[in-house]
Amino acid sequence: MSSPQVITPADKLAEAKKQLNFPRIVAICGSTRFMAEMAAADVRETKAGRIVVKPGCDLKSPHEFWSDPVEAEALKTQLDELHRSKILLADEVLVVGDYLGDSTKSEVAYARSLGRPVRFTHPEVDPDA
């Protein structure tokens, strides 16, 4: 007798996206120093018919929401978790920029652990290349 197949929430999400005929979803990752490049990549990916999710806050630029260092650190933790959710939602990841910091390397490893294809605007920075 065979075991029943376990259907995970991720499987349910993938099936729902398929049934809804969703376009591919691309999560853009990279250092926030490349926010302008991320915006340009967003335009290219959107023009290609893909749904784009990317970082929405640049904590390196001044803003009242993260002017307090304690609040900024808490917000960074929250935003890192939010970005992992974007990667989980995505069908693939696009890494922007010619530099990968620890956060971006962690995001690439997470995406690959989920089986997401990862593209790079600068393939030479791929930690697994």
Backbone as a chain_set.jsonl record, in Angstrom:
{"seq": "MSSPQVITPADKLAEAKKQLNFPRIVAICGSTRFMAEMAAADVRETKAGRIVVKPGCDLKSPHEFWSDPVEAEALKTQLDELHRSKILLADEVLVVGDYLGDSTKSEVAYARSLGRPVRFTHPEVDPDA", "coords": {"N": [[0.844, -1.167, 0.0], [0.598, 2.197, -0.868], [1.871, 5.281, 0.465], [-0.116, 8.122, 1.36], [0.092, 11.083, -0.613], [1.624, 13.97, 0.582], [0.4, 17.187, 0.572], [1.763, 20.252, 0.403], [1.593, 23.645, 1.745], [3.038, 25.27, -0.048], [2.84, 23.759, -2.384], [0.099, 23.992, -2.801], [-0.079, 26.737, -3.268], [1.403, 26.948, -5.662], [-0.231, 25.436, -7.35], [-2.593, 26.963, -7.276], [-1.699, 29.344, -8.507], [-1.202, 28.315, -11.014], [-3.774, 27.448, -11.817], [-5.059, 29.902, -11.878], [-3.813, 30.985, -13.988], [-1.62, 32.683, -13.715], [0.87, 35.106, -14.575], [4.464, 34.57, -14.717], [6.18, 35.083, -11.65], [8.606, 37.252, -10.488], [11.114, 37.668, -8.156], [13.043, 40.306, -7.23], [16.299, 40.616, -6.101], [19.042, 41.9, -4.16], [21.674, 44.141, -3.137], [20.654, 47.103, -1.438], [22.004, 49.258, -2.367], [21.781, 49.165, -5.023], [19.313, 50.16, -5.858], [18.363, 51.812, -7.964], [19.089, 50.282, -10.193], [17.533, 48.061, -9.659], [14.993, 49.148, -10.029], [15.114, 49.652, -12.779], [15.383, 47.022, -13.698], [12.922, 46.06, -12.854], [11.209, 47.399, -14.632], [12.023, 46.218, -17.092], [11.414, 43.483, -16.609], [8.675, 43.635, -16.112], [7.772, 44.623, -18.563], [8.312, 42.367, -20.039], [6.242, 40.812, -19.307], [6.052, 39.766, -16.751], [5.209, 39.429, -13.282], [6.435, 41.501, -10.765], [8.219, 41.499, -7.727], [9.949, 43.234, -5.227], [12.529, 44.709, -3.11], [11.132, 47.247, -1.097], [11.952, 49.281, 0.493], [14.7, 51.345, 1.257], [16.921, 51.2, 3.549], [19.284, 52.507, 3.813], [19.0, 55.03, 2.907], [17.999, 58.217, 4.07], [15.089, 58.43, 6.123], [12.069, 59.096, 7.844], [10.846, 56.847, 8.985], [12.843, 55.067, 9.725], [14.669, 56.466, 11.219], [15.38, 56.31, 13.882], [17.815, 54.349, 15.426], [17.307, 51.934, 16.869], [14.668, 51.294, 16.161], [15.126, 51.082, 13.44], [16.727, 48.778, 13.251], [14.948, 46.805, 14.125], [13.048, 47.069, 12.117], [14.565, 46.281, 9.889], [14.877, 43.537, 10.37], [12.203, 42.756, 10.173], [11.683, 43.472, 7.488], [13.476, 41.786, 6.164], [12.309, 39.278, 6.635], [9.888, 39.696, 5.306], [10.862, 39.923, 2.706], [11.813, 37.346, 2.274], [9.372, 36.059, 2.158], [8.461, 37.108, -0.237], [10.251, 35.878, -1.984], [9.491, 33.226, -1.622], [6.92, 33.348, -2.705], [7.537, 33.882, -5.35], [8.311, 32.674, -8.685], [10.783, 32.657, -9.726], [14.063, 34.108, -9.238], [15.732, 37.195, -9.58], [18.853, 38.467, -9.382], [20.289, 41.519, -8.797], [23.001, 43.638, -9.649], [26.588, 44.062, -9.121], [27.724, 43.085, -6.871], [27.519, 41.025, -4.019], [26.274, 40.962, -0.876], [26.149, 39.62, 2.492], [23.398, 39.326, 3.148], [22.14, 39.156, 0.634], [23.426, 36.893, -0.399], [22.401, 35.018, 1.371], [19.718, 35.136, 0.644], [19.841, 34.143, -1.977], [20.706, 31.526, -1.456], [18.47, 30.644, -0.004], [16.444, 30.853, -1.978], [17.363, 28.968, -3.815], [17.217, 26.704, -2.219], [14.539, 26.344, -2.217], [14.137, 25.54, -4.729], [13.942, 27.445, -6.686], [14.671, 28.981, -9.775], [17.569, 30.997, -10.307], [18.602, 34.008, -11.577], [21.18, 36.255, -12.693], [22.158, 39.648, -13.013], [24.765, 40.169, -13.233], [26.493, 37.615, -13.814], [28.97, 36.729, -12.856], [29.074, 37.096, -10.126], [27.702, 35.075, -8.944], [27.449, 32.949, -6.256], [27.669, 30.213, -6.503], [28.864, 29.7, -8.866]], "CA": [[0.0, 0.0, 0.0], [1.411, 3.401, -0.953], [1.54, 6.35, 1.41], [-0.77, 9.26, 0.705], [1.0, 12.189, -0.912], [1.402, 15.156, 1.406], [0.337, 18.421, -0.21], [2.237, 21.344, 1.247], [1.06, 24.958, 1.374], [3.733, 25.737, -1.249], [2.215, 23.048, -3.507], [-1.221, 24.61, -3.002], [0.16, 28.043, -3.878], [1.799, 26.714, -7.054], [-1.421, 24.979, -8.077], [-3.504, 28.11, -7.408], [-1.132, 30.237, -9.529], [-1.391, 27.635, -12.302], [-5.201, 27.498, -12.145], [-5.407, 31.293, -12.173], [-3.049, 31.376, -15.168], [-0.785, 33.825, -13.343], [2.184, 35.244, -15.215], [5.568, 34.243, -13.808], [6.484, 36.088, -10.635], [10.044, 37.393, -10.307], [11.569, 38.423, -6.984], [14.33, 40.949, -7.449], [17.125, 40.66, -4.894], [20.319, 42.58, -4.304], [21.959, 45.195, -2.167], [19.856, 48.306, -1.68], [22.811, 50.255, -3.089], [21.4, 49.022, -6.425], [17.879, 50.436, -5.986], [18.083, 52.328, -9.314], [19.178, 49.138, -11.098], [16.349, 47.237, -9.398], [13.864, 49.811, -10.688], [15.266, 49.399, -14.214], [15.075, 45.602, -13.901], [11.47, 45.97, -12.688], [10.612, 47.816, -15.905], [12.306, 45.182, -18.106], [10.677, 42.265, -16.286], [7.255, 43.934, -16.295], [7.567, 44.678, -20.015], [8.358, 40.978, -20.511], [5.008, 40.142, -18.899], [6.2, 39.116, -15.453], [4.871, 40.153, -12.054], [7.702, 41.761, -10.073], [8.269, 41.884, -6.314], [11.321, 43.65, -4.938], [12.593, 45.507, -1.89], [10.393, 48.494, -1.186], [12.565, 50.275, 1.38], [16.158, 51.429, 1.264], [17.249, 51.673, 4.892], [20.5, 53.316, 3.765], [18.591, 56.397, 2.582], [17.293, 58.808, 5.216], [13.622, 58.444, 6.139], [11.571, 59.185, 9.213], [10.457, 55.529, 9.491], [13.997, 54.355, 10.288], [15.655, 57.427, 11.733], [15.827, 55.816, 15.186], [18.593, 53.127, 15.176], [16.66, 50.744, 17.44], [13.538, 50.999, 15.282], [15.673, 50.678, 12.143], [17.169, 47.382, 13.344], [13.731, 45.98, 14.173], [12.447, 47.124, 10.783], [15.379, 45.466, 8.994], [14.495, 42.143, 10.615], [10.858, 42.593, 9.609], [11.775, 43.542, 6.031], [14.153, 40.568, 5.704], [11.29, 38.22, 6.624], [8.963, 40.025, 4.224], [11.501, 39.611, 1.431], [11.8, 35.877, 2.148], [8.023, 35.704, 1.695], [8.41, 37.444, -1.662], [10.982, 34.817, -2.672], [8.622, 32.046, -1.581], [5.827, 33.605, -3.639], [8.058, 33.993, -6.713], [8.668, 31.504, -9.486], [12.212, 32.771, -9.998], [14.721, 35.241, -8.59], [16.704, 37.939, -10.364], [19.786, 39.181, -8.51], [20.764, 42.716, -9.488], [24.215, 44.264, -9.133], [27.873, 43.376, -9.273], [28.215, 42.811, -5.518], [26.597, 40.283, -3.169], [26.556, 40.967, 0.544], [25.68, 38.439, 3.218], [21.932, 39.194, 3.042], [21.797, 38.681, -0.709], [23.886, 35.502, -0.489], [21.426, 34.23, 2.115], [18.494, 35.076, -0.171], [20.124, 33.234, -3.088], [20.697, 30.17, -0.895], [17.072, 30.326, 0.317], [15.727, 30.632, -3.243], [17.803, 27.686, -4.376], [16.697, 25.623, -1.369], [13.137, 26.173, -2.615], [14.115, 25.088, -6.114], [13.686, 28.567, -7.589], [15.782, 29.382, -10.64], [18.158, 32.281, -9.941], [19.343, 34.688, -12.643], [22.026, 37.347, -12.213], [22.519, 40.652, -14.007], [26.22, 40.01, -13.307], [26.671, 36.198, -13.456], [30.25, 36.456, -12.19], [28.933, 37.162, -8.665], [26.964, 33.895, -8.481], [28.311, 32.244, -5.3], [27.799, 28.806, -6.869], [29.435, 29.582, -10.223]], "C": [[0.897, 1.241, 0.0], [0.927, 4.439, 0.052], [0.825, 7.467, 0.672], [0.242, 10.391, 0.505], [0.623, 13.391, -0.065], [1.437, 16.378, 0.493], [0.674, 19.566, 0.728], [1.541, 22.651, 0.864], [1.729, 25.521, 0.118], [3.17, 25.062, -2.498], [0.857, 23.661, -3.832], [-1.085, 25.965, -3.686], [0.502, 27.876, -5.357], [0.6, 26.286, -7.893], [-2.409, 26.121, -8.29], [-3.0, 29.064, -8.485], [-1.344, 29.639, -10.921], [-2.856, 27.723, -12.737], [-5.655, 28.904, -12.517], [-4.694, 31.821, -13.413], [-2.225, 32.638, -14.907], [0.433, 33.897, -14.246], [3.262, 34.823, -14.212], [5.805, 35.416, -12.869], [7.993, 36.072, -10.404], [10.3, 38.211, -9.047], [12.941, 38.988, -7.314], [15.044, 41.054, -6.103], [18.397, 41.433, -5.208], [20.482, 43.618, -3.209], [21.117, 46.417, -2.489], [20.682, 49.425, -2.295], [22.471, 50.232, -4.581], [19.914, 49.297, -6.655], [17.528, 50.959, -7.383], [18.119, 51.191, -10.34], [17.99, 48.197, -10.901], [15.123, 47.832, -10.08], [13.918, 49.574, -12.198], [14.939, 47.939, -14.547], [13.569, 45.364, -13.78], [10.769, 46.323, -14.002], [10.811, 46.746, -16.972], [11.467, 43.928, -17.86], [9.171, 42.462, -16.491], [6.921, 43.983, -17.781], [7.541, 43.277, -20.619], [7.148, 40.171, -20.044], [5.08, 39.415, -17.568], [5.71, 40.032, -14.338], [6.17, 40.296, -11.279], [7.446, 42.119, -8.613], [9.728, 42.181, -6.001], [11.338, 44.404, -3.617], [11.884, 46.85, -2.097], [10.981, 49.607, -0.346], [14.079, 50.181, 1.264], [16.564, 52.037, 2.606], [18.535, 52.497, 4.929], [20.202, 54.767, 3.401], [17.787, 56.961, 3.745], [15.777, 58.785, 5.033], [13.169, 58.444, 7.592], [11.221, 57.821, 9.802], [11.616, 54.774, 10.132], [15.084, 55.303, 10.764], [16.18, 57.03, 13.113], [16.556, 54.483, 14.978], [17.944, 51.856, 15.719], [15.48, 50.321, 16.566], [14.026, 50.51, 13.925], [16.105, 49.214, 12.167], [15.979, 46.433, 13.381], [13.064, 45.934, 12.795], [13.233, 46.273, 9.806], [15.033, 43.987, 9.143], [13.138, 41.844, 9.981], [10.915, 42.571, 8.074], [12.49, 42.323, 5.449], [13.165, 39.402, 5.628], [10.278, 38.446, 5.507], [9.573, 39.65, 2.878], [11.593, 38.1, 1.22], [10.428, 35.395, 1.683], [7.862, 36.016, 0.215], [9.124, 36.375, -2.485], [10.146, 33.541, -2.718], [7.478, 32.169, -2.581], [6.291, 33.507, -5.089], [8.29, 32.631, -7.363], [10.159, 31.481, -9.802], [12.739, 34.023, -9.316], [15.696, 35.869, -9.585], [17.56, 38.745, -9.394], [20.421, 40.307, -9.321], [22.042, 43.22, -8.822], [25.443, 43.396, -9.26], [28.535, 43.082, -7.928], [27.132, 42.049, -4.772], [27.078, 40.355, -1.729], [25.994, 39.712, 1.189], [24.169, 38.234, 3.081], [21.536, 38.632, 1.688], [22.256, 37.237, -0.904], [22.908, 34.576, 0.219], [20.124, 34.074, 1.316], [18.669, 34.121, -1.349], [20.076, 31.787, -2.594], [19.268, 29.729, -0.569], [16.289, 30.021, -0.954], [16.094, 29.276, -3.833], [17.31, 26.51, -3.539], [15.235, 25.329, -1.683], [13.007, 25.651, -4.046], [13.818, 26.196, -7.111], [14.899, 28.801, -8.484], [16.264, 30.774, -10.232], [18.953, 32.792, -11.138], [20.116, 35.842, -12.022], [22.232, 38.354, -13.336], [24.035, 40.632, -14.22], [26.548, 38.579, -12.872], [27.964, 35.879, -12.716], [30.145, 36.519, -10.667], [28.16, 35.98, -8.085], [27.868, 33.101, -7.525], [28.517, 30.766, -5.653], [28.416, 28.611, -8.249], [30.855, 29.071, -10.181]], "O": [[1.846, 1.324, 0.78], [-0.243, 4.474, 0.434], [1.115, 7.737, -0.493], [1.121, 10.619, 1.336], [-0.543, 13.781, 0.001], [2.389, 16.574, -0.264], [-0.025, 19.819, 1.71], [0.964, 22.753, -0.218], [1.073, 26.175, -0.693], [3.033, 25.697, -3.544], [0.509, 23.83, -5.0], [-1.872, 26.306, -4.57], [-0.045, 28.579, -6.207], [0.444, 26.736, -9.028], [-2.999, 26.238, -9.364], [-3.791, 29.546, -9.296], [-1.628, 30.356, -11.88], [-3.145, 28.036, -13.892], [-6.529, 29.079, -13.366], [-4.93, 32.951, -13.842], [-2.14, 33.532, -15.748], [0.975, 32.865, -14.643], [3.005, 34.732, -13.011], [5.652, 36.578, -13.243], [8.584, 35.021, -10.157], [9.77, 39.31, -8.891], [13.875, 38.252, -7.633], [14.479, 41.512, -5.11], [18.776, 41.596, -6.368], [19.552, 43.923, -2.463], [20.888, 46.737, -3.655], [20.125, 50.442, -2.708], [22.822, 51.154, -5.318], [19.319, 48.717, -7.564], [16.492, 50.582, -7.931], [17.286, 51.138, -11.244], [17.497, 47.606, -11.862], [14.307, 47.102, -10.645], [12.889, 49.322, -12.825], [14.295, 47.657, -15.558], [13.006, 44.557, -14.52], [9.848, 45.627, -14.428], [9.867, 46.401, -17.683], [10.88, 43.376, -18.791], [8.481, 41.569, -16.982], [5.9, 43.443, -18.208], [6.832, 43.029, -21.594], [7.039, 38.983, -20.347], [4.257, 38.544, -17.289], [5.788, 41.256, -14.444], [6.925, 39.333, -11.144], [6.576, 42.932, -8.301], [10.628, 41.472, -6.45], [10.282, 44.707, -3.062], [12.027, 47.493, -3.137], [10.557, 50.757, -0.457], [14.655, 49.096, 1.184], [16.548, 53.257, 2.768], [18.85, 53.114, 5.947], [21.057, 55.637, 3.568], [16.979, 56.25, 4.342], [15.253, 59.075, 3.957], [13.819, 57.857, 8.457], [11.294, 57.654, 11.019], [11.393, 53.927, 10.997], [16.271, 54.981, 10.716], [17.305, 57.378, 13.47], [15.973, 53.564, 14.404], [18.029, 50.804, 15.084], [15.312, 49.139, 16.266], [13.414, 49.627, 13.325], [15.873, 48.487, 11.201], [15.998, 45.38, 12.744], [12.578, 44.888, 12.365], [12.635, 45.601, 8.965], [14.911, 43.272, 8.149], [12.954, 40.812, 9.336], [10.263, 41.74, 7.441], [12.148, 41.872, 4.356], [13.183, 38.63, 4.67], [9.86, 37.499, 4.84], [8.883, 39.119, 2.008], [11.461, 37.629, 0.09], [10.328, 34.442, 0.91], [7.201, 35.272, -0.509], [8.657, 36.007, -3.563], [10.104, 32.859, -3.741], [7.113, 31.19, -3.231], [5.525, 33.094, -5.96], [8.439, 31.606, -6.698], [10.727, 30.433, -10.105], [11.974, 34.882, -8.876], [16.387, 35.173, -10.328], [17.052, 39.602, -8.672], [21.007, 40.082, -10.38], [22.156, 43.229, -7.597], [25.367, 42.186, -9.473], [29.743, 42.858, -7.852], [25.953, 42.387, -4.877], [28.159, 39.867, -1.402], [25.433, 38.85, 0.513], [23.708, 37.105, 2.918], [20.695, 37.737, 1.602], [21.543, 36.442, -1.515], [22.617, 33.482, -0.265], [19.511, 33.007, 1.316], [17.751, 33.373, -1.683], [19.477, 30.926, -3.239], [18.894, 28.585, -0.825], [15.55, 29.038, -1.004], [15.227, 28.532, -4.293], [17.018, 25.442, -4.077], [14.747, 24.222, -1.453], [11.907, 25.357, -4.513], [13.478, 25.918, -8.261], [16.032, 28.816, -8.002], [15.46, 31.627, -9.857], [19.848, 32.116, -11.646], [19.753, 36.345, -10.959], [22.457, 37.968, -14.483], [24.522, 41.036, -15.276], [26.848, 38.343, -11.702], [28.045, 34.865, -12.022], [31.044, 36.039, -9.977], [27.982, 35.891, -6.87], [28.931, 32.631, -7.93], [29.449, 30.138, -5.15], [28.483, 27.488, -8.748], [31.486, 28.913, -11.226]]}, "num_chains": 1, "name": "protein.A"}
